[in-house]
Amino acid sequence: MAAKQLPRPAPEFTHQKSDAWLNSKPLSLEELRGKVVLLDFWTFDCWNCYRSFPWLRTLESQLENREFMVIGIHTPEFEHERNRNRLVEKVRIYELSHPIMIDNDFSFWNAVGSRYWPSFFILDKKGVIRASYFGQIDQHSAQAEKIERMVEELLSE
C-alpha cells in the first residue's frame, strides 16, 4: 500500500458500537472538533508499543488542561490479540485511561493508511491529519520532541 499524502482529512472512526471502545463511549470526528488528537495505533503483543506508553502518559499529563487527547487504536497483529478480555487486561496493566477503539477488522487502520506498530497520526483541530510517525517513541527522544513541537503548534492555531 502506498503512503497517503498529508495533510488530508481524517476518516471517520469505523467502529461505533459501545463494545468496540474501551474507556469511552464511541467517538466521532465531529465531537473532536477543536481538539488536537494523537492517534496511537498499537497491539498488545508489541514491545515497541508498550515502550511508548510512558511517553504517551507524560504527554497526556502535560497537556491535560489543553484541547488535546490521545485515542488508542488497537489493531491486532495476531489472532489471539482479537480477544477483548485479554485487551481489557492489558489496558489495566499498562494503566491506559484514554479512549481506545478496537479495530479488529483493520478498517480504520486501512482508512488512515497505517502500516506499522506503533504508528502515530496527529489530527489538527479541524480533523485533518497533519503528520504521521512510526516506531517506538521514548521520552526526550528527537522523535518525541518533534511530535511535542507539532502538537504545541497545532494547539496554538
N, C-alpha and C positions, 0 to 999 in steps of 0.2 A: 504494500500500500504506500503510495506517495504521501509525503508530508503535506498537510493542508496549509495554505498560505495564511499568514497573520498580518494584520488583525482581521478578524471575521466574527460575525455574530455567534454566540454560543448556542448550541442546540438546546431544546427544552429537555428537562430530565425525563428519561424514558420509562421510569417506574413510578406510578402514582398510587399504588396500594400501600396501606399502612404497614403491612408485614414486609415490605421491601425497604423500609427505613428503620434505622436504629437512632436513638437519642433525639428523635424529632418526628413530627408529622411529615408527610410528603411535602416537599417544597417545589415551588415553581420559580422560573426566572423572574416573573413579574413581582413576586414577593421580595426578591433580592435587589430590585432596582434601588439605586442609591448606596449600595454596599460594594466594596471591593471584595471579591471572592477568590480564595485559593482552592482549587480542586486538587485533591490528592488521590491519585489512582494507586491502589495498593492491593495486596493479597496477603493472607495471614501466614503463609509459609515463606515469605520473602524477608530475608535478614536485612537487606538494604532498606526495605520499607520500615522495619522496626527501628533501625538505627537512625531514621529520620524523625521519629516521633518526639524525641526530646527537643529538637529544634522547633518542630511544629508547636509543641506545648508552650515553649518560651515565646514564640511569635504571637500565639493566641493571647497569652497573658499580657504581653507588652501592649497589645492593641485592643484589649477587651473593652475599653470605653470609646472605641472609634467605630466607624462604619465598615467593619472588616469581619469576615468569618471564613473559617475553613470548612469545607464539605469533603468528607472522605467518600471515595467511590471504590467499594470493594468489588474487584473483578477477579474471579478465581483463575489461577493458572492450572490447578489440578482439580480433579473431580471431587476429592474429599473436602476441598475448600468451599464447595457449594452448600455445605451443611450449615444452616442458620445457627443451630445451637453451639457449634464449635466457634463460629464467628462471634456470637454474643460473648462467649467465654474469653476469647482473645481481646475483644474490646474492653472487657472488665479488667483483665490482667494488665493491659497497656494503658489503662485509665484514659481512654479516649472519650471525651464528652461532647465533641462536635457532632453535627448530623452526619450520618453515614447512609448512603444509598447502596443497596445490594444489587449489583449489576451482573447476575449470573449468566445472562444470555449475551453479554458483551455489546448490547445495543447502544449504551451511552459511550462506552469505550470506542466503538467504531464511529459513532456520530461526531465525537470530539476529535478523533484521529490519534488516540493514544497508541503507543506501540511497546512501551516498556513499563516495568515495575521497579521502583516507583516512578511516576511521572506527575508533574505539577503543571497546572494551567491557571493563569491569572486572568480573571474577568474584571473589567472596569465597572464603574457604577451604572453603565448603560447595558451591561450584559454582553460586552464584546470581549472575545479572547484576545488579549494583548501580548501574551508571552507564554512560552512553554519551556519546561526544564525537565531533564531526565536524570535519574540516578539518585543515589543516596545524598542527602543534604545533612551536613554536620554543622553544629553551631560554630559561628565565627569563620566558616569557610568562605572562600571567594564567591562560591555559588549562593550561599545563604545571604551574604551581604548584597549581592546583585538583586536577588529576589526582594529583600527587605527594602532596598532603594526604590525598586519599581513599585512596590506596594505603597510606600510613602508618597511617591509622585502621583499615583492614581488617587490616593486619598485626598490630596490637595487640589485635584482638578475640579 
